[in-house]
């Protein structure tokens, strides 16, 4: 009686490795996009928070650029996880613009780039993605 060898052949092993490599090639970009999207939420949260502060200032003083406001033209704040730096730009009595600039590891996010929010709630970005991707 012939004894049968148990185990894998080199060909079977190479096929399994190739399948795993193909799956990883598809999974990693999707994973990286989810990580970037999560980091964008950090910047969007600070944008929204600062916009609310400016709206409260407008409610109190009837202008966005009043000296009594806690944030004024040129004010810059870092997001909680340090992925974005948000700056107040162009604040006048009736308008404001907030810009979130990616920092550190998020600086490589070319899909959305800088996120911008103004007094009307208009959301824009400087990247190559779509509004749905970024906001």
Secondary structure, DSSP 8 states (H G I E B T S, - for coil): ------S--HHHHHHHHHHHHHHHHHHHHHHHHHHHHHHHHHHHHHHHHHHHHHHHHHHHHSSTT-TTSSS-TT-EEE-TTSSEEEEEES--SS--EEEEEE-GGGGG-TTT-SEEEETT--EEESSSS-HHHH-
